[in-house]
Amino acid sequence: MRRFLVTGGAGYVGSHLVRALRARGDHCTVFDNLSTGHREAVPDGVDLVEADLADQAAVNALLADGPWDGVFHFAALSLVGDSMRNPQLYRTANVSNAAGLIDACVRHGVTKLVFSSTAALFGVPERLPIAEDDRIEPGSPYGESKLMVERLLAAADRAHGLRFAALRYFNAAGADPDGALGEDHRPETHLIPLAIDAVLGRRPPLAVFGTDYPTPDGTCIRDYVHVSDLASAHLAAFDRLDAGSVTYNLGSETGHSVREVLASVARVAGRPVPHTLADRRPGDPAALVASSARIRAECGWRARFTVLDDIVATAWAWRLAHPSGYDS
């Protein structure tokens, strides 16, 4: 049985990764301060260490209790707008804490780490779909913080042989198909759950920001990847590390506009999404779509959920079963 540490394993993507590891028969320990994660998302049989990554004594004590087959690092702040208002907070929470984790991994003989990076590294893309080697130009302190961590990992690989996978995923969406896990952010910022809550009357009509983009229907286009597919990509990337460190974009290679997402939610829910039209938000690119050709070629990874309505259906089922999220 392999043994893994999952930082941020009580969060949205992290909890789905823990479930995937458990399905493979691996042992997991979740390290999470529960600031955005949920105790209820950690299944029975999984150890939960409730602590903050800034607590270097706690991190070192846990990693000293080895051996560990690897670390999956999700714990971070992740709101672009918030990072614009609080850049120093993101440098501390995302970069300094990750640096401490990397140092502890090196100190205690951990040789493999999978890092939750972001598509926010690319800013406004020069071409679509976006490949791993395309221009890096973060447009926010959040994106910059993830880039800094990627550079720290590359340095640790060169100096100490810490092999890493940096997974730059685009829009995580959906919920565990079995209904055990779902999306419960507070506040919620993702389009699909916001649209679902608007349909259910749990929030005011959804604001559609910008209808004059150079896209077929004038609204922004984004790449939605089912959260369970993201989890399987983390497993595939980890298994590839024996051949060396890797960087992968994770997307569906099929973009969907805001209007198309609202139409999908309406089809699944059987009624339209109440919404209003608003001006563009500063800094929103017209389209972000990823090429996942590299991870497909090198790891054989394939997305299971390739139809938007199927992704939305899992999110809809989760919300109906958990109207108050994990508090339900």
N, C-alpha and C positions, 0 to 999 in steps of 0.2 A: 504494500500500500504506500503510495507516494504522499508526501506531506507538504502542504502549501500554506503560505501566509497571504491573506487577501486584505489589503488596506482599503477601507471604504466598502467593505463587503456587505454592509447593511444598506447600501444605496441602490439606485435603480439598476444600472448595468452590473455593478459588483455582485448584487444578490443573485442575478441570473447566472453569472459565472460560477458562483458557489454551487448553485443547483446543478450546473453542468459537470463540475468537478465531482460532486457527490454521485452523480449518475454513472461516472466512470469508476467509482469505487475509491476515489482519493479522499484523504483526510484534509480538512480545512480548519484553519483558525482565522477568524475575522477580527481585524483591528479597526475600530471605528469609534469616533467620539459621539456619534448619533446626533450631530448637529443638523444633518440633512437626511441621514439614514434612519432606519426603523428597526427596533429590536425584533418586531414581529416578522421582518423579512429574513431573519436568520433562522434556519430550520433547526429542529431538534437534532442533537448529535454533533452540532458544529460549535466549537468553542468560540465565545465572544469575549474579546478583551476590550472593555470600554475605556478608551484612553485617546489622547490627542497625539498626533505625530510630532508635535513640538516637544513632547515629553521624551527626550532622548534616552533617559534612564529606562523608561518603560519599553521603548523600541529595542534597546540593546539587551535588556533582560530577556525579552521574548526571543530574539534571534539567537541569543547565547544558548537557549534551550533547544539546540538542534539535534540531529541534522535536519535541514530543510531542502526540499527538492527545487523550490523556487518561490518567488514572490510575484504576486500580481498587484500592481499599484494603481488604485482608482482614487484614493482619497485626495480631494482637491476642491477648491472653489471653482465654479464653472459658468458664471453669468457675465456675459460680455459687457452689458450695460453697467453692471455693478463694478466691474473692473475699471471702467472709465472714471468712475467717481472715487474709487478707492484703490489706486494702483499699488500702493505700498502694501496693503493688506494681501493682495494677490502675490506679490513678490515673496512675502513671508510665508503665507500658507502653502503656496504651490512650489516655490523654488527652494526656500530655505529648508522646509520640512522634507522635501524630496532629497535634498543634498544630505541631510542627516540620515535618511533611510538608506541611501546608496552607500554612505560611509559605513553604516552598521552592517550592511550586506557584505561588504568587502572584509570588514573586521572579523565577521563570524563565518566566513567561508561559503556564503551563498553565491552561486555561480550563474544563476539565471534569473532575469527579471523581465516581466511584461508590463509595459507602461501604457496607460490610457492617455493618449495624446488627442489631438483635435484637428479638424479641418480649418479651424480659425487661423492656422499658420499661413494660409494661402492668401488671405485678404481678397482683393478683387482679382479673379483669375484671368490669365491671358488667353486661355483656351479651355474647352470642355471636351470630354471629361478630364478632370484634373489628375495628373500622374504624380508619383512620388517625387520625381526630379524637377517638377515645375517650380517656378519662382516662389521663394518663401518671403512673404512680406506681411507679417501679422498687423492687423489694423487695430489691435486692442492690447492692453496690458495682460488680459487673459491669454491671448494667443502668444504673446511674447513670453509669458511665464512657462508655457508648455514647450516652447522652442528652447528656452534655457535648460529645462530638464533634459530634453533630448541631447543637448550638447554635453551636459554633465554625464549622461550615460555613455556617450561616445568616448569621453575622456576616461571613464572608469574601465571601459573595455580595453582601451589602448594600454592603460597603466597596470590594470589588475586582472584582465581577462574576464570581467563581468559581462557576460553575453546578455543582450537585451533585444526585445522587440518593441518598437514604438508604433502603436496602432492609431492612425489618424482617422477616426471615424467621423462620419457626417451626422445626420439626424437620427439618433436612436428613437425608436418608436415601438408601439405595441406592448404586449404583456405576455407572460408565460401562457402557452396554449392550454395548459392544464388548470389555469386559474389560481395557482398558488402564489404568484408574485405579480406585481404590476407597477404602474407609475404613480407616485404619490409625492410630488414636489410641493413645498410650501415656502413661498408662493409658486404656483405652477406657471411656467413660461413657455411650454412647448405647445405647438399649434394643435395637434390632434386632441390631446386631453382638454384643451381650452374649448375647442369646437364641440366636443362631446358634452362638456358641462353647460355650454350655451344651449344646446338642444334640450338638455334635461332641466333647464331653468335654474341651474345652480349658480349662474353668474350672468351678468348683463350680456347683451349681444356682443359678439366678437368684433373687434376692430380689425379691418383689413388695411394694413399700412402700405399704401401705394398701389395705384392701378394704371400707372403710365410707364412701367418699365418696358424695355425692348424685348418683351416676351410675347408669345402668341396671344395671351389673354390680358397682358398688362400687369400681372401680379408676379411676385418673386417665385422662382423655381428652386426647390431644394430636393436633396437626395435622402429618402427615408429608408432606414435599414432596421429590420426587426431586431429587437433586443436579444432574442434567443440566437439569432444568426451572429450577432456581435460576440456573444459568449462562445459560440463554436469557433469563431475566428481566433479568439484568444487561445483556445486549446490548440488549434492548428499551428499558430505562430510559436507557442511554447515548444511544441514537438519539433519545430524546425531549427531550434537554437543550437542543436548539436553541430549544425553546419556553419554556425556563425551568427552574428547579430543581423537583424533585419528591420526594415521600415516598410510598413504597408498602409495604403489608403484602404478604407473599408466603406464601400457604398454599394448601391444597387445598380449603378450606371444608368439609371432611369430617373430623371427628375420629374417632379410633379409641382405644379403651381399651387398657390394658395387657393385659388378657385377650384382647382381639381381636388384638393384635399377636402374642401367643404362639400363638394359634390359627392365624394366618397363617403364621408360621414353621413350625409343625408341619405344615401342609398342604404347604408348599414342600419341607420336608426329608423328609416321609414318616414322621416320628416325633415324639412329643411333646417339649416343652421341659421339662427338669427344672427345677423351681422350688420355692421355699418362700414362705410368707406372713409378712410382717413388719409392724410398726407404720408409720404414716405418717412421712414425713420432714417436719420443720418447714418451713413456707413453700411447700409444693407446692400450687398451685391445683388445684381439682377438674377444671377443663377449660380448655384454651386452644385456640381455633380461630380462624383468621384469615378475614377477608373480603378477597378479592383483586379486588373489583369495580372499584376505581379503576384498577389497572394493566391490567385487561382492557379497560376502556372507553377509556383514553387511549393505550395502546400496542398493543392487540390481542394481548396475551400470553395463551397458553393452556398449561396443563400437559399434557404428553404422557402422563405416567404418572398415571392417575386411579384405578387399582385397587391396593389395598394389596398383594395377592399379587404383582403385577407389580413393585412396588418391592422387596419382599423377595426376589424371585427374582434380581434383579440383585446384591443384596448377598450372597446365598447362592452364586451362581456365582463372584463375586470371591473369597470366602473359600475355596472349594474349590480354586480355581486358585492362591491365594496363602495357604497355611495359616499362614505367618509374616509376612503382610503384604508390604511392599516388600522385606523381607529374603529373601523366597522367590526 
